[in-house]
């Protein structure tokens, strides 16, 4: 694990996240709130940004000179965790490499099992602590296959954590290079509390009592020699030989929506369905396209009973070739496809792991990693290319582009030499074995998709006032906004929510921008403001603040009806009594935000006045704007108010199947080309 600091403030705004890295003002001291962990690609992205800024400041610099700039030339300081082990709040590293047990250095253990002693020492060092927090740096690796195998090993590690610590929860800390699908791989484990996609500062890392470090795992000792699941067990400090083979099989979840989508694709395809998956995440492990087409053709000739299903386009036409390449467009659907076919032939290790999860008969073709890396799958046969030990990338997971261009002809020839008849015979053997097995699959669970809850539940972590009713427009807006903001908001973003009738929506937004972004809630109604604030606190959504203000411009206070919590009320009204209370004005512009990515508002806010008080923010920060519900008259006033800021608006009915008398609005800066299914462009005369 590496740690870095910057000498000048750096802002990254990528397709995956937004983040501001604050400059270290005293290079001679460890400013732990301005020391950042390098997880995934964050340091590389920071270096590239600084190189670009340096080149812009020096117009004569060519591209080669820019790339040769060293981190020290750019004001970057890079160190390892060893330099911080003496800091008393730095957590202990656990597993095969540990800290604090042998002085103030990192130590590589050669003993068969070291984790129990480490956990006992951790417990002894904090005798009064009742709940321990453990971080997994870089998760179990950012690839889906690594994550699947890592979770299988984690179930054994968790048993030791529970045995030696009174209470424990774990966080997966990924960096910028990880995709959201990796969260689905680990989210089903009860003791995994959070999956984070931005690296913490050293100060934030101090919230943990210990950590396992999976940074750069493919370069770790024994990674290329041990079976993969055994390596995870070994690296976590356990003896793989003590874990029974049956507990090294995969377990996991598939969402019902993906399951049903795949089922509808396959329902009209009778007969034996075999998935052929010739593409892996790197060219080294991918069957060349021409070879794959010839291989598929030969399989169809050898097995007339077979329907061959593909999830990638292929230059082959055949009446028994079923092309789902345009429909299988998410990892979750791919897992569902692996589960519902009769068997599969793959070069992709993730497909092999998913096949074991679903007890689907499989043949895994391995070009570089030895087939014995996956010995615990009873319904899977893994075989290597002929002569793979003599090929130049033997035991490597991937190679660089320059090296691949040199060695690719050798691998092309090796792929041509693999025999379709041998592969088919192995698959038929596994199909027979699977038919004879009862009570399979054992590790697969189907789960519902997570949706925003908008009903009144007294046991909910985000309860609202029991006698407050959400009109249909607010109920639908909560669900719809959660869906839309998955695309409009990135982790690290700044979001302003004006009026918060449903605390569930506020919690969802806060979790979306966490941990380094911010949610600012402007709610004039005292009881609702306190309800949202307590809900955010209860949900651990600390990247948020609540202000009891009216988000319009003006020097005076606003006067609204008071809310009686013991009487029926509607969230679309300020209050339900004749009593009038005063609340202060504070427009969005008054906050002078340096950055704003989304402005979201709900009734009873006077939208046009709110927009008028946010014009400077709209011009400076160019955030998206979400509003619901808005009447036709309000829509015209909103459009007119935002016209000077250069915004266009798109709309859809405020409720499913409703008319256009009330609308959900999406405001977009006119320089951005945006089109969303179901929305139409608002034209105001």
PEWO-V643152 format. One record per backbone hydrogen bond with DSSP energy under -1.0 kcal/mol. CO is the residue of the C=O (numbers start at 1). NH is the residue of the N-H. If there is no record, write none. Layout:
((CO:NH) (CO:NH))
This chain:
((2:38) (3:79) (4:36) (5:77) (6:24) (10:21) (12:19) (17:14) (19:12) (21:10) (26:29) (29:31) (30:32) (31:34) (32:203) (35:202) (36:4) (39:42) (41:45) (42:46) (43:47) (44:48) (45:49) (46:50) (47:51) (48:52) (49:53) (50:54) (51:55) (52:56) (53:57) (58:61) (62:66) (63:67) (64:68) (66:69) (71:76) (72:75) (77:5) (79:3) (80:83) (81:84) (84:87) (87:90) (92:211) (93:99) (96:109) (98:107) (107:98) (114:118) (115:119) (116:120) (117:121) (118:122) (119:123) (120:124) (121:125) (126:129) (132:169) (133:209) (133:210) (134:171) (135:212) (136:139) (136:173) (137:214) (138:141) (143:147) (144:148) (145:149) (146:150) (147:151) (148:152) (149:153) (150:154) (151:155) (153:156) (153:157) (154:158) (156:160) (157:161) (158:162) (159:163) (160:164) (161:165) (167:132) (169:134) (170:193) (171:136) (172:196) (173:138) (175:178) (179:182) (180:183) (182:186) (183:187) (186:189) (189:192) (191:170) (194:172) (196:174) (200:37) (201:205) (204:207) (205:208) (209:92) (210:135) (211:94) (212:137) (214:217) (216:219) (217:220) (220:223) (222:225) (222:226) (227:231) (228:232) (229:233) (230:234) (231:235) (232:236) (233:238) (234:237) (235:96) (237:114) (237:115) (239:242) (240:243) (244:247) (245:248) (252:445) (254:447) (255:259) (256:260) (257:261) (258:262) (259:263) (260:264) (261:265) (262:266) (263:267) (266:269) (272:307) (273:342) (273:343) (274:309) (275:345) (277:347) (278:287) (282:285) (283:286) (288:292) (289:293) (290:294) (291:295) (292:296) (293:297) (294:298) (295:299) (296:300) (297:301) (298:302) (299:303) (303:306) (307:274) (308:322) (309:276) (310:324) (314:316) (318:321) (320:308) (322:310) (324:328) (327:329) (330:334) (331:335) (332:336) (333:337) (334:338) (335:339) (336:340) (337:341) (343:275) (344:363) (345:277) (346:365) (348:352) (349:353) (350:354) (351:355) (352:356) (353:357) (354:358) (355:360) (361:344) (362:381) (363:346) (364:383) (366:385) (368:395) (370:373) (371:374) (373:228) (377:380) (379:362) (381:364) (383:366) (385:388) (387:390) (391:394) (393:396) (400:404) (401:405) (402:406) (403:407) (404:408) (407:411) (408:412) (409:413) (410:414) (411:415) (412:416) (415:418) (419:423) (420:424) (421:425) (422:426) (423:427) (424:428) (425:429) (426:430) (427:431) (428:432) (429:433) (430:434) (431:435) (432:436) (434:437) (443:252) (445:254) (447:256) (457:460) (465:468) (467:569) (469:571) (471:475) (472:476) (473:477) (474:478) (475:479) (476:480) (477:481) (478:482) (479:483) (480:484) (481:485) (484:487) (484:488) (485:489) (490:493) (491:18) (493:518) (494:597) (494:598) (495:520) (496:600) (497:522) (498:602) (502:506) (503:507) (504:508) (505:509) (506:510) (507:511) (508:512) (509:513) (510:514) (513:492) (513:517) (518:495) (519:545) (520:497) (521:547) (522:499) (525:529) (526:530) (527:531) (528:532) (529:533) (530:534) (531:535) (532:536) (533:537) (534:538) (535:539) (536:541) (537:540) (540:542) (543:519) (545:521) (547:523) (547:549) (550:552) (550:586) (558:583) (560:581) (562:576) (562:577) (564:567) (569:469) (570:573) (579:562) (581:560) (583:558) (584:550) (588:591) (589:592) (597:624) (598:496) (599:626) (600:498) (601:628) (602:605) (605:607) (606:610) (607:611) (608:612) (609:613) (611:614) (613:589) (614:618) (615:619) (616:620) (617:621) (618:622) (624:599) (625:667) (626:601) (627:665) (630:663) (631:635) (632:636) (633:637) (634:638) (635:639) (636:640) (637:641) (638:642) (642:645) (643:646) (646:670) (648:668) (649:682) (650:666) (651:680) (652:664) (655:658) (662:654) (663:630) (664:652) (665:627) (666:650) (667:625) (668:648) (669:672) (676:679) (680:651))
